[in-house]
Amino acid sequence: MITVEALSVSYGQAAPALKSTTLSFERGAFTVLLGASGAGKSTLLRALNGLVKPTSGKVVTADFGPLSSGANLRSHRRRTGMIFQQHQLIGRSSVLENVLMGRLGYHNSLRTLFPFGRDERLRALSAIERVGLIEYALRRADQLSGGQQQRVGIARALVQQPDIILADEPVASLDPATAEAVLSLIHGIAKQDGLTAVVSLHQLDFARRFADRIIGLAHGEVVFDGKPTDLSELDITRLYQTAPMVGAAKNLDHSAMELVA
């Protein structure tokens, strides 16, 4: 379990990106952070892995305690797979080499100067096969489509042997069909492996279909926290009230939601 306690984040003199927030994320749950762009979703999600430093409050994990300790944070990151919107791959490197980057947290800086061993390479190949890209294992990452590159990012997270998956708008840059396939893959793996998953999205239809729990954010604060079936039209309006096309949030059309966000 991960808990954020009175967590807030500000960037410079701007209004808080995330106002004081207290939440717990249960083991094995698939939680979607839902809201328009700028709502605070990415800030909250990245704070769960120490990629964003809290202005106040703290993040506490059941396994490692408060993440204010450098040692605790390193241990937590080692078992937390991160999937990014823009993939964050090394284009000139092969799929296999990119996936093996997920193992760096298990080695000290001196060890990383040497090639990965057989066991880790086999582990990486297994992760690549699991996301359906084994025939591309030796191909350069920049020769793949956007959806395939995101699958490489998923495999890189899996090779960490994570307990937690954090995915920051993982399908925002993909076409609707590819986005659904990638999100289905993340959801299926999380459920098969019993992983705690926290995924930020702005697509209402995907949130309703895949989430066990939706945490809705607007203007840096939580305005909804519950099951997808409990999300009302009023809640949706509150989530997207500053968007130019509020009506688009009330239907479940994926492409319209892209415009809203």
TORKOL-4160 file (C-alpha; in steps of 0.2 Angstrom, whole numbers, padded with zeros to 4 digits, m for minus):
261
<pt num="1" X="0000" Y="0000" Z="0000"/>
<pt num="2" X="0005" Y="0018" Z="m0004"/>
<pt num="3" X="m0001" Y="0033" Z="0006"/>
<pt num="4" X="0001" Y="0051" Z="0003"/>
<pt num="5" X="m0002" Y="0062" Z="0019"/>
<pt num="6" X="m0006" Y="0080" Z="0017"/>
<pt num="7" X="0004" Y="0080" Z="0001"/>
<pt num="8" X="0005" Y="0097" Z="m0009"/>
<pt num="9" X="0016" Y="0102" Z="m0023"/>
<pt num="10" X="0020" Y="0119" Z="m0030"/>
<pt num="11" X="0031" Y="0125" Z="m0044"/>
<pt num="12" X="0039" Y="0142" Z="m0040"/>
<pt num="13" X="0026" Y="0156" Z="m0037"/>
<pt num="14" X="0012" Y="0148" Z="m0047"/>
<pt num="15" X="m0004" Y="0141" Z="m0039"/>
<pt num="16" X="m0001" Y="0124" Z="m0031"/>
<pt num="17" X="m0001" Y="0110" Z="m0044"/>
<pt num="18" X="m0007" Y="0099" Z="m0031"/>
<pt num="19" X="m0016" Y="0105" Z="m0015"/>
<pt num="20" X="m0015" Y="0096" Z="0002"/>
<pt num="21" X="m0020" Y="0078" Z="m0002"/>
<pt num="22" X="m0022" Y="0063" Z="0008"/>
<pt num="23" X="m0025" Y="0046" Z="m0001"/>
<pt num="24" X="m0021" Y="0028" Z="0001"/>
<pt num="25" X="m0018" Y="0016" Z="m0014"/>
<pt num="26" X="m0022" Y="m0002" Z="m0010"/>
<pt num="27" X="m0012" Y="m0017" Z="m0016"/>
<pt num="28" X="m0018" Y="m0025" Z="m0032"/>
<pt num="29" X="m0030" Y="m0011" Z="m0036"/>
<pt num="30" X="m0031" Y="m0003" Z="m0054"/>
<pt num="31" X="m0033" Y="0015" Z="m0050"/>
<pt num="32" X="m0036" Y="0029" Z="m0063"/>
<pt num="33" X="m0032" Y="0047" Z="m0060"/>
<pt num="34" X="m0044" Y="0056" Z="m0071"/>
<pt num="35" X="m0046" Y="0074" Z="m0076"/>
<pt num="36" X="m0042" Y="0087" Z="m0089"/>
<pt num="37" X="m0024" Y="0093" Z="m0093"/>
<pt num="38" X="m0017" Y="0103" Z="m0078"/>
<pt num="39" X="m0028" Y="0095" Z="m0065"/>
<pt num="40" X="m0014" Y="0088" Z="m0055"/>
<pt num="41" X="m0014" Y="0070" Z="m0061"/>
<pt num="42" X="0004" Y="0069" Z="m0067"/>
<pt num="43" X="0010" Y="0078" Z="m0052"/>
<pt num="44" X="0002" Y="0066" Z="m0040"/>
<pt num="45" X="0007" Y="0051" Z="m0049"/>
<pt num="46" X="0025" Y="0057" Z="m0051"/>
<pt num="47" X="0026" Y="0061" Z="m0032"/>
<pt num="48" X="0022" Y="0042" Z="m0029"/>
<pt num="49" X="0039" Y="0038" Z="m0036"/>
<pt num="50" X="0049" Y="0053" Z="m0030"/>
<pt num="51" X="0050" Y="0061" Z="m0047"/>
<pt num="52" X="0042" Y="0076" Z="m0040"/>
<pt num="53" X="0047" Y="0082" Z="m0023"/>
<pt num="54" X="0033" Y="0087" Z="m0011"/>
<pt num="55" X="0032" Y="0105" Z="m0005"/>
<pt num="56" X="0024" Y="0098" Z="0010"/>
<pt num="57" X="0017" Y="0082" Z="0017"/>
<pt num="58" X="0025" Y="0065" Z="0013"/>
<pt num="59" X="0023" Y="0048" Z="0004"/>
<pt num="60" X="0024" Y="0032" Z="0014"/>
<pt num="61" X="0024" Y="0014" Z="0008"/>
<pt num="62" X="0020" Y="m0001" Z="0018"/>
<pt num="63" X="0036" Y="m0010" Z="0013"/>
<pt num="64" X="0049" Y="0004" Z="0014"/>
<pt num="65" X="0041" Y="0018" Z="0025"/>
<pt num="66" X="0042" Y="0037" Z="0021"/>
<pt num="67" X="0051" Y="0041" Z="0005"/>
<pt num="68" X="0060" Y="0056" Z="0013"/>
<pt num="69" X="0075" Y="0044" Z="0016"/>
<pt num="70" X="0086" Y="0041" Z="0001"/>
<pt num="71" X="0088" Y="0023" Z="0004"/>
<pt num="72" X="0069" Y="0020" Z="0006"/>
<pt num="73" X="0066" Y="0030" Z="m0011"/>
<pt num="74" X="0079" Y="0019" Z="m0020"/>
<pt num="75" X="0072" Y="0003" Z="m0013"/>
<pt num="76" X="0054" Y="0009" Z="m0018"/>
<pt num="77" X="0059" Y="0014" Z="m0036"/>
<pt num="78" X="0068" Y="m0003" Z="m0039"/>
<pt num="79" X="0051" Y="m0011" Z="m0036"/>
<pt num="80" X="0041" Y="0002" Z="m0045"/>
<pt num="81" X="0039" Y="0001" Z="m0064"/>
<pt num="82" X="0036" Y="0018" Z="m0073"/>
<pt num="83" X="0028" Y="0020" Z="m0090"/>
<pt num="84" X="0029" Y="0037" Z="m0098"/>
<pt num="85" X="0018" Y="0045" Z="m0111"/>
<pt num="86" X="0033" Y="0049" Z="m0123"/>
<pt num="87" X="0041" Y="0031" Z="m0120"/>
<pt num="88" X="0058" Y="0038" Z="m0115"/>
<pt num="89" X="0067" Y="0025" Z="m0125"/>
<pt num="90" X="0085" Y="0027" Z="m0132"/>
<pt num="91" X="0081" Y="0027" Z="m0151"/>
<pt num="92" X="0097" Y="0020" Z="m0158"/>
<pt num="93" X="0097" Y="0005" Z="m0145"/>
<pt num="94" X="0088" Y="m0011" Z="m0148"/>
<pt num="95" X="0072" Y="m0016" Z="m0140"/>
<pt num="96" X="0082" Y="m0028" Z="m0129"/>
<pt num="97" X="0094" Y="m0015" Z="m0124"/>
<pt num="98" X="0080" Y="m0003" Z="m0119"/>
<pt num="99" X="0071" Y="m0016" Z="m0109"/>
<pt num="100" X="0087" Y="m0021" Z="m0100"/>
<pt num="101" X="0088" Y="m0003" Z="m0093"/>
<pt num="102" X="0075" Y="m0008" Z="m0081"/>
<pt num="103" X="0088" Y="m0019" Z="m0072"/>
<pt num="104" X="0099" Y="m0004" Z="m0068"/>
<pt num="105" X="0092" Y="m0001" Z="m0051"/>
<pt num="106" X="0098" Y="m0018" Z="m0046"/>
<pt num="107" X="0116" Y="m0014" Z="m0049"/>
<pt num="108" X="0129" Y="m0002" Z="m0042"/>
<pt num="109" X="0137" Y="0011" Z="m0054"/>
<pt num="110" X="0152" Y="0001" Z="m0056"/>
<pt num="111" X="0142" Y="m0015" Z="m0061"/>
<pt num="112" X="0133" Y="m0005" Z="m0075"/>
<pt num="113" X="0149" Y="m0004" Z="m0084"/>
<pt num="114" X="0149" Y="m0022" Z="m0088"/>
<pt num="115" X="0136" Y="m0032" Z="m0100"/>
<pt num="116" X="0121" Y="m0039" Z="m0092"/>
<pt num="117" X="0122" Y="m0057" Z="m0088"/>
<pt num="118" X="0112" Y="m0072" Z="m0096"/>
<pt num="119" X="0099" Y="m0073" Z="m0083"/>
<pt num="120" X="0094" Y="m0054" Z="m0085"/>
<pt num="121" X="0094" Y="m0055" Z="m0104"/>
<pt num="122" X="0083" Y="m0070" Z="m0103"/>
<pt num="123" X="0072" Y="m0061" Z="m0091"/>
<pt num="124" X="0071" Y="m0046" Z="m0103"/>
<pt num="125" X="0067" Y="m0057" Z="m0118"/>
<pt num="126" X="0053" Y="m0065" Z="m0108"/>
<pt num="127" X="0046" Y="m0047" Z="m0104"/>
<pt num="128" X="0047" Y="m0043" Z="m0123"/>
<pt num="129" X="0038" Y="m0059" Z="m0128"/>
<pt num="130" X="0025" Y="m0055" Z="m0115"/>
<pt num="131" X="0021" Y="m0038" Z="m0124"/>
<pt num="132" X="0021" Y="m0046" Z="m0141"/>
<pt num="133" X="0037" Y="m0040" Z="m0148"/>
<pt num="134" X="0049" Y="m0054" Z="m0147"/>
<pt num="135" X="0052" Y="m0054" Z="m0166"/>
<pt num="136" X="0058" Y="m0035" Z="m0164"/>
<pt num="137" X="0070" Y="m0039" Z="m0149"/>
<pt num="138" X="0085" Y="m0034" Z="m0159"/>
<pt num="139" X="0077" Y="m0020" Z="m0169"/>
<pt num="140" X="0081" Y="m0002" Z="m0165"/>
<pt num="141" X="0068" Y="0006" Z="m0155"/>
<pt num="142" X="0066" Y="0021" Z="m0166"/>
<pt num="143" X="0061" Y="0009" Z="m0180"/>
<pt num="144" X="0045" Y="0005" Z="m0171"/>
<pt num="145" X="0028" Y="0013" Z="m0171"/>
<pt num="146" X="0022" Y="0023" Z="m0157"/>
<pt num="147" X="0011" Y="0009" Z="m0150"/>
<pt num="148" X="0026" Y="m0003" Z="m0151"/>
<pt num="149" X="0037" Y="0009" Z="m0142"/>
<pt num="150" X="0025" Y="0010" Z="m0128"/>
<pt num="151" X="0025" Y="m0009" Z="m0127"/>
<pt num="152" X="0044" Y="m0008" Z="m0125"/>
<pt num="153" X="0041" Y="0004" Z="m0111"/>
<pt num="154" X="0029" Y="m0008" Z="m0103"/>
<pt num="155" X="0042" Y="m0023" Z="m0105"/>
<pt num="156" X="0055" Y="m0011" Z="m0097"/>
<pt num="157" X="0044" Y="m0009" Z="m0082"/>
<pt num="158" X="0040" Y="m0028" Z="m0081"/>
<pt num="159" X="0059" Y="m0033" Z="m0081"/>
<pt num="160" X="0060" Y="m0024" Z="m0064"/>
<pt num="161" X="0049" Y="m0037" Z="m0056"/>
<pt num="162" X="0038" Y="m0023" Z="m0049"/>
<pt num="163" X="0025" Y="m0023" Z="m0036"/>
<pt num="164" X="0019" Y="m0007" Z="m0042"/>
<pt num="165" X="0015" Y="0001" Z="m0060"/>
<pt num="166" X="0014" Y="0019" Z="m0062"/>
<pt num="167" X="0008" Y="0025" Z="m0079"/>
<pt num="168" X="0008" Y="0043" Z="m0084"/>
<pt num="169" X="m0004" Y="0046" Z="m0098"/>
<pt num="170" X="0002" Y="0030" Z="m0106"/>
<pt num="171" X="m0010" Y="0031" Z="m0121"/>
<pt num="172" X="m0012" Y="0050" Z="m0124"/>
<pt num="173" X="m0001" Y="0051" Z="m0140"/>
<pt num="174" X="m0009" Y="0035" Z="m0148"/>
<pt num="175" X="m0023" Y="0033" Z="m0160"/>
<pt num="176" X="m0039" Y="0026" Z="m0152"/>
<pt num="177" X="m0037" Y="0008" Z="m0157"/>
<pt num="178" X="m0019" Y="0007" Z="m0152"/>
<pt num="179" X="m0023" Y="0016" Z="m0136"/>
<pt num="180" X="m0036" Y="0003" Z="m0131"/>
<pt num="181" X="m0024" Y="m0011" Z="m0135"/>
<pt num="182" X="m0010" Y="m0004" Z="m0125"/>
<pt num="183" X="m0021" Y="0000" Z="m0110"/>
<pt num="184" X="m0029" Y="m0017" Z="m0111"/>
<pt num="185" X="m0011" Y="m0024" Z="m0110"/>
<pt num="186" X="m0007" Y="m0014" Z="m0095"/>
<pt num="187" X="m0023" Y="m0019" Z="m0086"/>
<pt num="188" X="m0021" Y="m0037" Z="m0090"/>
<pt num="189" X="m0003" Y="m0038" Z="m0084"/>
<pt num="190" X="m0008" Y="m0029" Z="m0068"/>
<pt num="191" X="m0022" Y="m0041" Z="m0064"/>
<pt num="192" X="m0013" Y="m0057" Z="m0069"/>
<pt num="193" X="0002" Y="m0052" Z="m0058"/>
<pt num="194" X="m0008" Y="m0044" Z="m0044"/>
<pt num="195" X="0001" Y="m0027" Z="m0046"/>
<pt num="196" X="m0004" Y="m0011" Z="m0038"/>
<pt num="197" X="m0007" Y="0000" Z="m0054"/>
<pt num="198" X="m0010" Y="0019" Z="m0054"/>
<pt num="199" X="m0013" Y="0026" Z="m0071"/>
<pt num="200" X="m0017" Y="0044" Z="m0076"/>
<pt num="201" X="m0029" Y="0047" Z="m0090"/>
<pt num="202" X="m0040" Y="0060" Z="m0097"/>
<pt num="203" X="m0051" Y="0048" Z="m0107"/>
<pt num="204" X="m0067" Y="0046" Z="m0097"/>
<pt num="205" X="m0072" Y="0030" Z="m0107"/>
<pt num="206" X="m0056" Y="0021" Z="m0103"/>
<pt num="207" X="m0057" Y="0026" Z="m0085"/>
<pt num="208" X="m0075" Y="0019" Z="m0083"/>
<pt num="209" X="m0070" Y="0002" Z="m0092"/>
<pt num="210" X="m0054" Y="m0002" Z="m0084"/>
<pt num="211" X="m0053" Y="0006" Z="m0067"/>
<pt num="212" X="m0057" Y="m0002" Z="m0050"/>
<pt num="213" X="m0057" Y="0015" Z="m0043"/>
<pt num="214" X="m0057" Y="0033" Z="m0050"/>
<pt num="215" X="m0049" Y="0047" Z="m0042"/>
<pt num="216" X="m0055" Y="0063" Z="m0051"/>
<pt num="217" X="m0044" Y="0079" Z="m0050"/>
<pt num="218" X="m0048" Y="0097" Z="m0054"/>
<pt num="219" X="m0038" Y="0112" Z="m0051"/>
<pt num="220" X="m0025" Y="0102" Z="m0040"/>
<pt num="221" X="m0037" Y="0094" Z="m0029"/>
<pt num="222" X="m0047" Y="0078" Z="m0027"/>
<pt num="223" X="m0066" Y="0081" Z="m0032"/>
<pt num="224" X="m0071" Y="0063" Z="m0034"/>
<pt num="225" X="m0065" Y="0046" Z="m0026"/>
<pt num="226" X="m0075" Y="0030" Z="m0029"/>
<pt num="227" X="m0080" Y="0017" Z="m0041"/>
<pt num="228" X="m0083" Y="0020" Z="m0059"/>
<pt num="229" X="m0101" Y="0016" Z="m0057"/>
<pt num="230" X="m0103" Y="0030" Z="m0044"/>
<pt num="231" X="m0096" Y="0044" Z="m0056"/>
<pt num="232" X="m0111" Y="0055" Z="m0060"/>
<pt num="233" X="m0114" Y="0068" Z="m0073"/>
<pt num="234" X="m0112" Y="0081" Z="m0060"/>
<pt num="235" X="m0095" Y="0074" Z="m0055"/>
<pt num="236" X="m0090" Y="0074" Z="m0074"/>
<pt num="237" X="m0095" Y="0092" Z="m0075"/>
<pt num="238" X="m0084" Y="0096" Z="m0060"/>
<pt num="239" X="m0069" Y="0087" Z="m0068"/>
<pt num="240" X="m0070" Y="0096" Z="m0085"/>
<pt num="241" X="m0079" Y="0112" Z="m0081"/>
<pt num="242" X="m0064" Y="0123" Z="m0087"/>
<pt num="243" X="m0063" Y="0114" Z="m0103"/>
<pt num="244" X="m0070" Y="0122" Z="m0119"/>
<pt num="245" X="m0080" Y="0107" Z="m0123"/>
<pt num="246" X="m0089" Y="0101" Z="m0107"/>
<pt num="247" X="m0102" Y="0092" Z="m0117"/>
<pt num="248" X="m0089" Y="0080" Z="m0124"/>
<pt num="249" X="m0085" Y="0074" Z="m0107"/>
<pt num="250" X="m0103" Y="0068" Z="m0105"/>
<pt num="251" X="m0102" Y="0056" Z="m0119"/>
<pt num="252" X="m0090" Y="0042" Z="m0120"/>
<pt num="253" X="m0082" Y="0046" Z="m0137"/>
<pt num="254" X="m0063" Y="0044" Z="m0136"/>
<pt num="255" X="m0058" Y="0057" Z="m0149"/>
<pt num="256" X="m0069" Y="0070" Z="m0142"/>
<pt num="257" X="m0061" Y="0068" Z="m0125"/>
<pt num="258" X="m0044" Y="0071" Z="m0133"/>
<pt num="259" X="m0050" Y="0088" Z="m0138"/>
<pt num="260" X="m0057" Y="0091" Z="m0120"/>
<pt num="261" X="m0041" Y="0088" Z="m0112"/>
